[in-house]
Amino acid sequence: MSNTATTTYTVGGMTCGGCAGKVKGLVGGVAGVTGVEVDLPTGRVTVTGSAPIDDAGVRGVVEKAGYEIKD
Ligand SMILES: [Cu+2]
């Protein structure tokens, strides 16, 4: 039960610290996620949590908030 995984996404549409904080909060609320790092200049969002990461859940909350997952 201690298996953890890290997945990195590139998120488009984040233009300021508010966006970054919003994405961080939303992704952090996905079941199993224990850590979220957002790099605003590159749009890189690194998600850590219990394996497997809920990929559909992460994509869902990000896209629902109006941002675009590029990969
Ligand atoms: Cu913003």
N, CA, C, O and the ligand as a Tripos MOL2 file, in Angstrom:
@<TRIPOS>MOLECULE
protein
  285   283    72     0     0
PROTEIN
NO_CHARGES

@<TRIPOS>ATOM
      1 N           0.8330   -1.2110    0.0000 N.3       1 MET1
      2 CA          0.0000    0.0000    0.0000 C.3       1 MET1
      3 C           0.8640    1.2570    0.0000 C.2       1 MET1
      4 O           0.3430    2.3720   -0.0140 O.2       1 MET1
      5 N           2.1720    1.0790    0.0160 N.am      2 SER2
      6 CA          3.0390    2.2580    0.0700 C.3       2 SER2
      7 C           3.5590    2.6460   -1.3040 C.2       2 SER2
      8 O           4.4110    3.5250   -1.4260 O.2       2 SER2
      9 N           3.0430    1.9870   -2.3450 N.am      3 ASN3
     10 CA          3.4990    2.3390   -3.6920 C.3       3 ASN3
     11 C           3.0870    3.7600   -4.0510 C.2       3 ASN3
     12 O           1.9220    4.1360   -3.9200 O.2       3 ASN3
     13 N           4.0520    4.5320   -4.5000 N.am      4 THR4
     14 CA          3.7270    5.8790   -4.9420 C.3       4 THR4
     15 C           4.1710    6.0460   -6.3810 C.2       4 THR4
     16 O           5.0560    5.3390   -6.8640 O.2       4 THR4
     17 N           3.5490    6.9820   -7.0470 N.am      5 ALA5
     18 CA          3.8650    7.2560   -8.4390 C.3       5 ALA5
     19 C           3.9430    8.7540   -8.6290 C.2       5 ALA5
     20 O           3.3610    9.5290   -7.8700 O.2       5 ALA5
     21 N           4.6740    9.1460   -9.6580 N.am      6 THR6
     22 CA          4.7640   10.5630  -10.0190 C.3       6 THR6
     23 C           4.4540   10.6900  -11.5010 C.2       6 THR6
     24 O           5.0120    9.9680  -12.3270 O.2       6 THR6
     25 N           3.5700   11.6040  -11.8240 N.am      7 THR7
     26 CA          3.2120   11.8490  -13.2170 C.3       7 THR7
     27 C           3.3430   13.3360  -13.4880 C.2       7 THR7
     28 O           2.9840   14.1570  -12.6430 O.2       7 THR7
     29 N           3.8520   13.6860  -14.6520 N.am      8 THR8
     30 CA          4.0020   15.0940  -15.0050 C.3       8 THR8
     31 C           3.1080   15.4340  -16.1930 C.2       8 THR8
     32 O           3.0570   14.7150  -17.1910 O.2       8 THR8
     33 N           2.4110   16.5470  -16.0510 N.am      9 TYR9
     34 CA          1.5330   17.0430  -17.1180 C.3       9 TYR9
     35 C           2.0270   18.4080  -17.5670 C.2       9 TYR9
     36 O           2.7180   19.1020  -16.8220 O.2       9 TYR9
     37 N           1.6730   18.7870  -18.7790 N.am     10 THR10
     38 CA          1.8820   20.1630  -19.2160 C.3      10 THR10
     39 C           0.5030   20.7870  -19.3680 C.2      10 THR10
     40 O          -0.3220   20.3430  -20.1670 O.2      10 THR10
     41 N           0.2800   21.8300  -18.5760 N.am     11 VAL11
     42 CA         -1.0310   22.4660  -18.5440 C.3      11 VAL11
     43 C          -0.9450   23.8490  -19.1860 C.2      11 VAL11
     44 O          -0.0950   24.6660  -18.8300 O.2      11 VAL11
     45 N          -1.8380   24.0900  -20.1330 N.am     12 GLY12
     46 CA         -1.8880   25.3780  -20.8090 C.3      12 GLY12
     47 C          -2.9930   26.2430  -20.2320 C.2      12 GLY12
     48 O          -4.0020   25.7290  -19.7490 O.2      12 GLY12
     49 N          -2.8060   27.5560  -20.2800 N.am     13 GLY13
     50 CA         -3.8400   28.4820  -19.8550 C.3      13 GLY13
     51 C          -3.6080   29.0870  -18.4890 C.2      13 GLY13
     52 O          -4.3680   29.9570  -18.0650 O.2      13 GLY13
     53 N          -2.5660   28.6440  -17.7840 N.am     14 MET14
     54 CA         -2.2520   29.2460  -16.4880 C.3      14 MET14
     55 C          -1.4310   30.5100  -16.7450 C.2      14 MET14
     56 O          -0.3440   30.4490  -17.3190 O.2      14 MET14
     57 N          -1.9590   31.6420  -16.3170 N.am     15 THR15
     58 CA         -1.2960   32.9020  -16.6480 C.3      15 THR15
     59 C          -0.7450   33.6460  -15.4420 C.2      15 THR15
     60 O          -0.0030   34.6150  -15.6010 O.2      15 THR15
     61 N          -1.0940   33.2110  -14.2470 N.am     16 CYS16
     62 CA         -0.6010   33.9240  -13.0720 C.3      16 CYS16
     63 C          -0.5580   32.9870  -11.8730 C.2      16 CYS16
     64 O          -0.9580   31.8250  -11.9500 O.2      16 CYS16
     65 N          -0.0620   33.5230  -10.7660 N.am     17 GLY17
     66 CA          0.0400   32.7070   -9.5640 C.3      17 GLY17
     67 C          -1.3060   32.2080   -9.0840 C.2      17 GLY17
     68 O          -1.4030   31.1490   -8.4640 O.2      17 GLY17
     69 N          -2.3490   32.9790   -9.3770 N.am     18 GLY18
     70 CA         -3.6880   32.5500   -8.9800 C.3      18 GLY18
     71 C          -4.1010   31.2840   -9.6970 C.2      18 GLY18
     72 O          -4.6780   30.3760   -9.0990 O.2      18 GLY18
     73 N          -3.7980   31.2300  -10.9890 N.am     19 CYS19
     74 CA         -4.1000   30.0360  -11.7810 C.3      19 CYS19
     75 C          -3.3180   28.8410  -11.2310 C.2      19 CYS19
     76 O          -3.8630   27.7550  -11.0360 O.2      19 CYS19
     77 N          -2.0370   29.0730  -10.9890 N.am     20 ALA20
     78 CA         -1.1850   27.9890  -10.5060 C.3      20 ALA20
     79 C          -1.7140   27.4590   -9.1780 C.2      20 ALA20
     80 O          -1.7550   26.2490   -8.9570 O.2      20 ALA20
     81 N          -2.1200   28.3730   -8.2960 N.am     21 GLY21
     82 CA         -2.6350   27.9560   -6.9990 C.3      21 GLY21
     83 C          -3.9460   27.2030   -7.1280 C.2      21 GLY21
     84 O          -4.2110   26.2530   -6.3900 O.2      21 GLY21
     85 N          -4.7660   27.6440   -8.0820 N.am     22 LYS22
     86 CA         -6.0520   26.9950   -8.2950 C.3      22 LYS22
     87 C          -5.8520   25.5690   -8.7810 C.2      22 LYS22
     88 O          -6.4790   24.6370   -8.2750 O.2      22 LYS22
     89 N          -4.9670   25.4020   -9.7750 N.am     23 VAL23
     90 CA         -4.6840   24.0700  -10.3180 C.3      23 VAL23
     91 C          -4.0960   23.1800   -9.2250 C.2      23 VAL23
     92 O          -4.4610   22.0120   -9.0930 O.2      23 VAL23
     93 N          -3.1900   23.7500   -8.4540 N.am     24 LYS24
     94 CA         -2.5550   22.9850   -7.3830 C.3      24 LYS24
     95 C          -3.5990   22.4820   -6.3940 C.2      24 LYS24
     96 O          -3.5630   21.3300   -5.9630 O.2      24 LYS24
     97 N          -4.5280   23.3650   -6.0440 N.am     25 GLY25
     98 CA         -5.5690   22.9860   -5.0860 C.3      25 GLY25
     99 C          -6.5080   21.9260   -5.6330 C.2      25 GLY25
    100 O          -6.8660   20.9750   -4.9380 O.2      25 GLY25
    101 N          -6.9020   22.1020   -6.8890 N.am     26 LEU26
    102 CA         -7.8420   21.1550   -7.4980 C.3      26 LEU26
    103 C          -7.2260   19.7770   -7.6590 C.2      26 LEU26
    104 O          -7.8390   18.7620   -7.3290 O.2      26 LEU26
    105 N          -5.9980   19.7580   -8.1740 N.am     27 VAL27
    106 CA         -5.3340   18.4620   -8.3870 C.3      27 VAL27
    107 C          -5.0360   17.8090   -7.0380 C.2      27 VAL27
    108 O          -5.1090   16.5890   -6.8930 O.2      27 VAL27
    109 N          -4.7000   18.6470   -6.0550 N.am     28 GLY28
    110 CA         -4.4320   18.1220   -4.7210 C.3      28 GLY28
    111 C          -5.6550   17.4710   -4.0900 C.2      28 GLY28
    112 O          -5.5340   16.6810   -3.1540 O.2      28 GLY28
    113 N          -6.8350   17.8050   -4.6080 N.am     29 GLY29
    114 CA         -8.0660   17.2490   -4.0740 C.3      29 GLY29
    115 C          -8.4750   15.9280   -4.7110 C.2      29 GLY29
    116 O          -9.4330   15.2900   -4.2740 O.2      29 GLY29
    117 N          -7.7430   15.5190   -5.7470 N.am     30 VAL30
    118 CA         -8.0560   14.2430   -6.4020 C.3      30 VAL30
    119 C          -7.6620   13.0980   -5.4720 C.2      30 VAL30
    120 O          -6.5980   13.1340   -4.8550 O.2      30 VAL30
    121 N          -8.5080   12.0970   -5.3740 N.am     31 ALA31
    122 CA         -8.2760   10.9780   -4.4630 C.3      31 ALA31
    123 C          -6.9080   10.3410   -4.7010 C.2      31 ALA31
    124 O          -6.5510   10.0240   -5.8360 O.2      31 ALA31
    125 N          -6.1540   10.1590   -3.6320 N.am     32 GLY32
    126 CA         -4.8670    9.4850   -3.7130 C.3      32 GLY32
    127 C          -3.6860   10.4120   -3.9330 C.2      32 GLY32
    128 O          -2.5370   10.0180   -3.7360 O.2      32 GLY32
    129 N          -3.9690   11.6560   -4.3460 N.am     33 VAL33
    130 CA         -2.8720   12.5930   -4.6160 C.3      33 VAL33
    131 C          -2.3510   13.1610   -3.3030 C.2      33 VAL33
    132 O          -3.1190   13.6310   -2.4640 O.2      33 VAL33
    133 N          -1.0320   13.1110   -3.1410 N.am     34 THR34
    134 CA         -0.4290   13.5990   -1.8990 C.3      34 THR34
    135 C           0.4510   14.8250   -2.1080 C.2      34 THR34
    136 O           0.7810   15.5230   -1.1490 O.2      34 THR34
    137 N           0.8330   15.0890   -3.3590 N.am     35 GLY35
    138 CA          1.6820   16.2470   -3.6040 C.3      35 GLY35
    139 C           1.5180   16.7770   -5.0100 C.2      35 GLY35
    140 O           1.3900   16.0090   -5.9640 O.2      35 GLY35
    141 N           1.5200   18.1070   -5.1380 N.am     36 VAL36
    142 CA          1.3990   18.7390   -6.4530 C.3      36 VAL36
    143 C           2.4090   19.8790   -6.5410 C.2      36 VAL36
    144 O           2.4590   20.7450   -5.6680 O.2      36 VAL36
    145 N           3.2120   19.8680   -7.6020 N.am     37 GLU37
    146 CA          4.1510   20.9610   -7.8440 C.3      37 GLU37
    147 C           3.7390   21.6170   -9.1500 C.2      37 GLU37
    148 O           3.5550   20.9370  -10.1600 O.2      37 GLU37
    149 N           3.5940   22.9340   -9.1320 N.am     38 VAL38
    150 CA          3.2350   23.6500  -10.3550 C.3      38 VAL38
    151 C           4.3460   24.6310  -10.7030 C.2      38 VAL38
    152 O           4.7270   25.4720   -9.8880 O.2      38 VAL38
    153 N           4.8620   24.5120  -11.9250 N.am     39 ASP39
    154 CA          5.8570   25.4630  -12.4170 C.3      39 ASP39
    155 C           5.1600   26.3520  -13.4380 C.2      39 ASP39
    156 O           4.9240   25.9470  -14.5770 O.2      39 ASP39
    157 N           4.8380   27.5600  -13.0170 N.am     40 LEU40
    158 CA          4.0330   28.4530  -13.8520 C.3      40 LEU40
    159 C           4.6780   28.7820  -15.2070 C.2      40 LEU40
    160 O           3.9920   28.7030  -16.2260 O.2      40 LEU40
    161 N           5.9690   29.1470  -15.2640 N.am     41 PRO41
    162 CA          6.5450   29.5300  -16.5600 C.3      41 PRO41
    163 C           6.4490   28.4330  -17.6270 C.2      41 PRO41
    164 O           6.2370   28.7280  -18.8030 O.2      41 PRO41
    165 N           6.6030   27.1850  -17.2210 N.am     42 THR42
    166 CA          6.5850   26.0970  -18.2030 C.3      42 THR42
    167 C           5.2380   25.3890  -18.2660 C.2      42 THR42
    168 O           4.9740   24.6470  -19.2120 O.2      42 THR42
    169 N           4.3850   25.6100  -17.2730 N.am     43 GLY43
    170 CA          3.1100   24.9140  -17.2270 C.3      43 GLY43
    171 C           3.2260   23.4770  -16.7500 C.2      43 GLY43
    172 O           2.2580   22.7190  -16.8010 O.2      43 GLY43
    173 N           4.4120   23.1030  -16.2850 N.am     44 ARG44
    174 CA          4.6040   21.7230  -15.8330 C.3      44 ARG44
    175 C           3.9590   21.5180  -14.4690 C.2      44 ARG44
    176 O           4.1910   22.2770  -13.5280 O.2      44 ARG44
    177 N           3.1520   20.4840  -14.3900 N.am     45 VAL45
    178 CA          2.4860   20.1300  -13.1390 C.3      45 VAL45
    179 C           2.9060   18.7070  -12.7850 C.2      45 VAL45
    180 O           2.6150   17.7630  -13.5200 O.2      45 VAL45
    181 N           3.5800   18.5660  -11.6710 N.am     46 THR46
    182 CA          4.0760   17.2620  -11.2420 C.3      46 THR46
    183 C           3.2010   16.7620  -10.1000 C.2      46 THR46
    184 O           3.0560   17.4210   -9.0710 O.2      46 THR46
    185 N           2.6290   15.5980  -10.3030 N.am     47 VAL47
    186 CA          1.6640   15.0470   -9.3520 C.3      47 VAL47
    187 C           2.2450   13.7800   -8.7300 C.2      47 VAL47
    188 O           2.6940   12.8750   -9.4330 O.2      47 VAL47
    189 N           2.2270   13.7330   -7.4090 N.am     48 THR48
    190 CA          2.6920   12.5570   -6.6850 C.3      48 THR48
    191 C           1.5310   12.0030   -5.8750 C.2      48 THR48
    192 O           0.7220   12.7540   -5.3290 O.2      48 THR48
    193 N           1.4590   10.6860   -5.8050 N.am     49 GLY49
    194 CA          0.3880   10.1000   -5.0100 C.3      49 GLY49
    195 C           0.4820    8.5920   -5.0130 C.2      49 GLY49
    196 O           1.4260    8.0100   -5.5480 O.2      49 GLY49
    197 N          -0.5120    7.9700   -4.4070 N.am     50 SER50
    198 CA         -0.5230    6.5150   -4.3730 C.3      50 SER50
    199 C          -0.7400    5.9910   -5.7900 C.2      50 SER50
    200 O          -1.5520    6.5240   -6.5470 O.2      50 SER50
    201 N          -0.0040    4.9440   -6.1330 N.am     51 ALA51
    202 CA         -0.0610    4.3820   -7.4810 C.3      51 ALA51
    203 C          -1.2830    3.4850   -7.6420 C.2      51 ALA51
    204 O          -1.6390    2.7670   -6.7080 O.2      51 ALA51
    205 N          -1.9310    3.5090   -8.7990 N.am     52 PRO52
    206 CA         -1.6540    4.4360   -9.9000 C.3      52 PRO52
    207 C          -2.3250    5.7890   -9.6790 C.2      52 PRO52
    208 O          -3.3840    5.8710   -9.0550 O.2      52 PRO52
    209 N          -1.7110    6.8350  -10.1860 N.am     53 ILE53
    210 CA         -2.3150    8.1670  -10.1360 C.3      53 ILE53
    211 C          -3.6270    8.1260  -10.9230 C.2      53 ILE53
    212 O          -3.7130    7.4970  -11.9770 O.2      53 ILE53
    213 N          -4.6300    8.7970  -10.4000 N.am     54 ASP54
    214 CA         -5.9350    8.8530  -11.0770 C.3      54 ASP54
    215 C          -5.8450    9.8430  -12.2410 C.2      54 ASP54
    216 O          -6.2220   11.0090  -12.1240 O.2      54 ASP54
    217 N          -5.3350    9.3410  -13.3590 N.am     55 ASP55
    218 CA         -5.0890   10.2000  -14.5200 C.3      55 ASP55
    219 C          -6.3610   10.8830  -15.0160 C.2      55 ASP55
    220 O          -6.3620   12.0780  -15.3100 O.2      55 ASP55
    221 N          -7.4360   10.1150  -15.1040 N.am     56 ALA56
    222 CA         -8.6950   10.6910  -15.5880 C.3      56 ALA56
    223 C          -9.2120   11.7420  -14.6100 C.2      56 ALA56
    224 O          -9.7870   12.7520  -15.0150 O.2      56 ALA56
    225 N          -9.0000   11.4900  -13.3160 N.am     57 GLY57
    226 CA         -9.4470   12.4370  -12.2980 C.3      57 GLY57
    227 C          -8.6850   13.7460  -12.3850 C.2      57 GLY57
    228 O          -9.2730   14.8240  -12.2940 O.2      57 GLY57
    229 N          -7.3640   13.6490  -12.5640 N.am     58 VAL58
    230 CA         -6.5350   14.8550  -12.6830 C.3      58 VAL58
    231 C          -6.9460   15.6530  -13.9170 C.2      58 VAL58
    232 O          -7.1590   16.8630  -13.8460 O.2      58 VAL58
    233 N          -7.0540   14.9610  -15.0390 N.am     59 ARG59
    234 CA         -7.4330   15.6380  -16.2830 C.3      59 ARG59
    235 C          -8.8170   16.2760  -16.1520 C.2      59 ARG59
    236 O          -9.0620   17.3740  -16.6520 O.2      59 ARG59
    237 N          -9.7020   15.5720  -15.4790 N.am     60 GLY60
    238 CA        -11.0650   16.0700  -15.3160 C.3      60 GLY60
    239 C         -11.1310   17.3900  -14.5600 C.2      60 GLY60
    240 O         -11.7830   18.3330  -15.0100 O.2      60 GLY60
    241 N         -10.4530   17.4640  -13.4060 N.am     61 VAL61
    242 CA        -10.5520   18.6970  -12.6110 C.3      61 VAL61
    243 C          -9.8450   19.8640  -13.2980 C.2      61 VAL61
    244 O         -10.2920   21.0070  -13.2100 O.2      61 VAL61
    245 N          -8.7400   19.5680  -13.9820 N.am     62 VAL62
    246 CA         -7.9990   20.6390  -14.6560 C.3      62 VAL62
    247 C          -8.8140   21.1930  -15.8270 C.2      62 VAL62
    248 O          -8.9200   22.4070  -16.0000 O.2      62 VAL62
    249 N          -9.3820   20.3010  -16.6200 N.am     63 GLU63
    250 CA        -10.1350   20.7440  -17.7880 C.3      63 GLU63
    251 C         -11.4540   21.3940  -17.3900 C.2      63 GLU63
    252 O         -11.9190   22.3280  -18.0430 O.2      63 GLU63
    253 N         -12.0440   20.8980  -16.3250 N.am     64 LYS64
    254 CA        -13.3010   21.4880  -15.8480 C.3      64 LYS64
    255 C         -13.0820   22.9270  -15.3860 C.2      64 LYS64
    256 O         -13.9810   23.7640  -15.4730 O.2      64 LYS64
    257 N         -11.8690   23.2000  -14.8920 N.am     65 ALA65
    258 CA        -11.5500   24.5480  -14.4220 C.3      65 ALA65
    259 C         -11.1730   25.4740  -15.5620 C.2      65 ALA65
    260 O         -10.9130   26.6560  -15.3380 O.2      65 ALA65
    261 N         -11.1410   24.9510  -16.7910 N.am     66 GLY66
    262 CA        -10.8960   25.7910  -17.9520 C.3      66 GLY66
    263 C          -9.4780   25.7940  -18.4650 C.2      66 GLY66
    264 O          -9.1310   26.6060  -19.3230 O.2      66 GLY66
    265 N          -8.6450   24.8950  -17.9540 N.am     67 TYR67
    266 CA         -7.2690   24.8160  -18.4420 C.3      67 TYR67
    267 C          -7.1410   23.6220  -19.3740 C.2      67 TYR67
    268 O          -7.9960   22.7380  -19.4080 O.2      67 TYR67
    269 N          -6.0580   23.6240  -20.1220 N.am     68 GLU68
    270 CA         -5.8690   22.6020  -21.1540 C.3      68 GLU68
    271 C          -4.6710   21.7230  -20.7970 C.2      68 GLU68
    272 O          -3.5840   22.2290  -20.5150 O.2      68 GLU68
    273 N          -4.8740   20.4100  -20.8090 N.am     69 ILE69
    274 CA         -3.7470   19.5030  -20.6040 C.3      69 ILE69
    275 C          -3.1720   19.1530  -21.9610 C.2      69 ILE69
    276 O          -3.8360   18.5360  -22.7940 O.2      69 ILE69
    277 N          -1.9280   19.5550  -22.1740 N.am     70 LYS70
    278 CA         -1.2990   19.3540  -23.4850 C.3      70 LYS70
    279 C          -0.6840   17.9860  -23.6070 C.2      70 LYS70
    280 O          -0.6270   17.4210  -24.6990 O.2      70 LYS70
    281 N          -0.2190   17.4410  -22.4920 N.am     71 ASP71
    282 CA          0.2800   16.0590  -22.5090 C.3      71 ASP71
    283 C           0.2900   15.5140  -21.1080 C.2      71 ASP71
    284 O           0.6750   14.3650  -20.8960 O.2      71 ASP71
    285 CU         -4.3660   33.4430  -13.3690 Cu       72 CU72
@<TRIPOS>BOND
     1     1     2 1
     2     2     3 1
     3     3     4 2
     4     3     5 am
     5     5     6 1
     6     6     7 1
     7     7     8 2
     8     7     9 am
     9     9    10 1
    10    10    11 1
    11    11    12 2
    12    11    13 am
    13    13    14 1
    14    14    15 1
    15    15    16 2
    16    15    17 am
    17    17    18 1
    18    18    19 1
    19    19    20 2
    20    19    21 am
    21    21    22 1
    22    22    23 1
    23    23    24 2
    24    23    25 am
    25    25    26 1
    26    26    27 1
    27    27    28 2
    28    27    29 am
    29    29    30 1
    30    30    31 1
    31    31    32 2
    32    31    33 am
    33    33    34 1
    34    34    35 1
    35    35    36 2
    36    35    37 am
    37    37    38 1
    38    38    39 1
    39    39    40 2
    40    39    41 am
    41    41    42 1
    42    42    43 1
    43    43    44 2
    44    43    45 am
    45    45    46 1
    46    46    47 1
    47    47    48 2
    48    47    49 am
    49    49    50 1
    50    50    51 1
    51    51    52 2
    52    51    53 am
    53    53    54 1
    54    54    55 1
    55    55    56 2
    56    55    57 am
    57    57    58 1
    58    58    59 1
    59    59    60 2
    60    59    61 am
    61    61    62 1
    62    62    63 1
    63    63    64 2
    64    63    65 am
    65    65    66 1
    66    66    67 1
    67    67    68 2
    68    67    69 am
    69    69    70 1
    70    70    71 1
    71    71    72 2
    72    71    73 am
    73    73    74 1
    74    74    75 1
    75    75    76 2
    76    75    77 am
    77    77    78 1
    78    78    79 1
    79    79    80 2
    80    79    81 am
    81    81    82 1
    82    82    83 1
    83    83    84 2
    84    83    85 am
    85    85    86 1
    86    86    87 1
    87    87    88 2
    88    87    89 am
    89    89    90 1
    90    90    91 1
    91    91    92 2
    92    91    93 am
    93    93    94 1
    94    94    95 1
    95    95    96 2
    96    95    97 am
    97    97    98 1
    98    98    99 1
    99    99   100 2
   100    99   101 am
   101   101   102 1
   102   102   103 1
   103   103   104 2
   104   103   105 am
   105   105   106 1
   106   106   107 1
   107   107   108 2
   108   107   109 am
   109   109   110 1
   110   110   111 1
   111   111   112 2
   112   111   113 am
   113   113   114 1
   114   114   115 1
   115   115   116 2
   116   115   117 am
   117   117   118 1
   118   118   119 1
   119   119   120 2
   120   119   121 am
   121   121   122 1
   122   122   123 1
   123   123   124 2
   124   123   125 am
   125   125   126 1
   126   126   127 1
   127   127   128 2
   128   127   129 am
   129   129   130 1
   130   130   131 1
   131   131   132 2
   132   131   133 am
   133   133   134 1
   134   134   135 1
   135   135   136 2
   136   135   137 am
   137   137   138 1
   138   138   139 1
   139   139   140 2
   140   139   141 am
   141   141   142 1
   142   142   143 1
   143   143   144 2
   144   143   145 am
   145   145   146 1
   146   146   147 1
   147   147   148 2
   148   147   149 am
   149   149   150 1
   150   150   151 1
   151   151   152 2
   152   151   153 am
   153   153   154 1
   154   154   155 1
   155   155   156 2
   156   155   157 am
   157   157   158 1
   158   158   159 1
   159   159   160 2
   160   159   161 am
   161   161   162 1
   162   162   163 1
   163   163   164 2
   164   163   165 am
   165   165   166 1
   166   166   167 1
   167   167   168 2
   168   167   169 am
   169   169   170 1
   170   170   171 1
   171   171   172 2
   172   171   173 am
   173   173   174 1
   174   174   175 1
   175   175   176 2
   176   175   177 am
   177   177   178 1
   178   178   179 1
   179   179   180 2
   180   179   181 am
   181   181   182 1
   182   182   183 1
   183   183   184 2
   184   183   185 am
   185   185   186 1
   186   186   187 1
   187   187   188 2
   188   187   189 am
   189   189   190 1
   190   190   191 1
   191   191   192 2
   192   191   193 am
   193   193   194 1
   194   194   195 1
   195   195   196 2
   196   195   197 am
   197   197   198 1
   198   198   199 1
   199   199   200 2
   200   199   201 am
   201   201   202 1
   202   202   203 1
   203   203   204 2
   204   203   205 am
   205   205   206 1
   206   206   207 1
   207   207   208 2
   208   207   209 am
   209   209   210 1
   210   210   211 1
   211   211   212 2
   212   211   213 am
   213   213   214 1
   214   214   215 1
   215   215   216 2
   216   215   217 am
   217   217   218 1
   218   218   219 1
   219   219   220 2
   220   219   221 am
   221   221   222 1
   222   222   223 1
   223   223   224 2
   224   223   225 am
   225   225   226 1
   226   226   227 1
   227   227   228 2
   228   227   229 am
   229   229   230 1
   230   230   231 1
   231   231   232 2
   232   231   233 am
   233   233   234 1
   234   234   235 1
   235   235   236 2
   236   235   237 am
   237   237   238 1
   238   238   239 1
   239   239   240 2
   240   239   241 am
   241   241   242 1
   242   242   243 1
   243   243   244 2
   244   243   245 am
   245   245   246 1
   246   246   247 1
   247   247   248 2
   248   247   249 am
   249   249   250 1
   250   250   251 1
   251   251   252 2
   252   251   253 am
   253   253   254 1
   254   254   255 1
   255   255   256 2
   256   255   257 am
   257   257   258 1
   258   258   259 1
   259   259   260 2
   260   259   261 am
   261   261   262 1
   262   262   263 1
   263   263   264 2
   264   263   265 am
   265   265   266 1
   266   266   267 1
   267   267   268 2
   268   267   269 am
   269   269   270 1
   270   270   271 1
   271   271   272 2
   272   271   273 am
   273   273   274 1
   274   274   275 1
   275   275   276 2
   276   275   277 am
   277   277   278 1
   278   278   279 1
   279   279   280 2
   280   279   281 am
   281   281   282 1
   282   282   283 1
   283   283   284 2
@<TRIPOS>SUBSTRUCTURE
     1 MET1         2 RESIDUE 1 A MET
     2 SER2         6 RESIDUE 1 A SER
     3 ASN3        10 RESIDUE 1 A ASN
     4 THR4        14 RESIDUE 1 A THR
     5 ALA5        18 RESIDUE 1 A ALA
     6 THR6        22 RESIDUE 1 A THR
     7 THR7        26 RESIDUE 1 A THR
     8 THR8        30 RESIDUE 1 A THR
     9 TYR9        34 RESIDUE 1 A TYR
    10 THR10       38 RESIDUE 1 A THR
    11 VAL11       42 RESIDUE 1 A VAL
    12 GLY12       46 RESIDUE 1 A GLY
    13 GLY13       50 RESIDUE 1 A GLY
    14 MET14       54 RESIDUE 1 A MET
    15 THR15       58 RESIDUE 1 A THR
    16 CYS16       62 RESIDUE 1 A CYS
    17 GLY17       66 RESIDUE 1 A GLY
    18 GLY18       70 RESIDUE 1 A GLY
    19 CYS19       74 RESIDUE 1 A CYS
    20 ALA20       78 RESIDUE 1 A ALA
    21 GLY21       82 RESIDUE 1 A GLY
    22 LYS22       86 RESIDUE 1 A LYS
    23 VAL23       90 RESIDUE 1 A VAL
    24 LYS24       94 RESIDUE 1 A LYS
    25 GLY25       98 RESIDUE 1 A GLY
    26 LEU26      102 RESIDUE 1 A LEU
    27 VAL27      106 RESIDUE 1 A VAL
    28 GLY28      110 RESIDUE 1 A GLY
    29 GLY29      114 RESIDUE 1 A GLY
    30 VAL30      118 RESIDUE 1 A VAL
    31 ALA31      122 RESIDUE 1 A ALA
    32 GLY32      126 RESIDUE 1 A GLY
    33 VAL33      130 RESIDUE 1 A VAL
    34 THR34      134 RESIDUE 1 A THR
    35 GLY35      138 RESIDUE 1 A GLY
    36 VAL36      142 RESIDUE 1 A VAL
    37 GLU37      146 RESIDUE 1 A GLU
    38 VAL38      150 RESIDUE 1 A VAL
    39 ASP39      154 RESIDUE 1 A ASP
    40 LEU40      158 RESIDUE 1 A LEU
    41 PRO41      162 RESIDUE 1 A PRO
    42 THR42      166 RESIDUE 1 A THR
    43 GLY43      170 RESIDUE 1 A GLY
    44 ARG44      174 RESIDUE 1 A ARG
    45 VAL45      178 RESIDUE 1 A VAL
    46 THR46      182 RESIDUE 1 A THR
    47 VAL47      186 RESIDUE 1 A VAL
    48 THR48      190 RESIDUE 1 A THR
    49 GLY49      194 RESIDUE 1 A GLY
    50 SER50      198 RESIDUE 1 A SER
    51 ALA51      202 RESIDUE 1 A ALA
    52 PRO52      206 RESIDUE 1 A PRO
    53 ILE53      210 RESIDUE 1 A ILE
    54 ASP54      214 RESIDUE 1 A ASP
    55 ASP55      218 RESIDUE 1 A ASP
    56 ALA56      222 RESIDUE 1 A ALA
    57 GLY57      226 RESIDUE 1 A GLY
    58 VAL58      230 RESIDUE 1 A VAL
    59 ARG59      234 RESIDUE 1 A ARG
    60 GLY60      238 RESIDUE 1 A GLY
    61 VAL61      242 RESIDUE 1 A VAL
    62 VAL62      246 RESIDUE 1 A VAL
    63 GLU63      250 RESIDUE 1 A GLU
    64 LYS64      254 RESIDUE 1 A LYS
    65 ALA65      258 RESIDUE 1 A ALA
    66 GLY66      262 RESIDUE 1 A GLY
    67 TYR67      266 RESIDUE 1 A TYR
    68 GLU68      270 RESIDUE 1 A GLU
    69 ILE69      274 RESIDUE 1 A ILE
    70 LYS70      278 RESIDUE 1 A LYS
    71 ASP71      282 RESIDUE 1 A ASP
    72 CU72       285 GROUP 0 **** ****
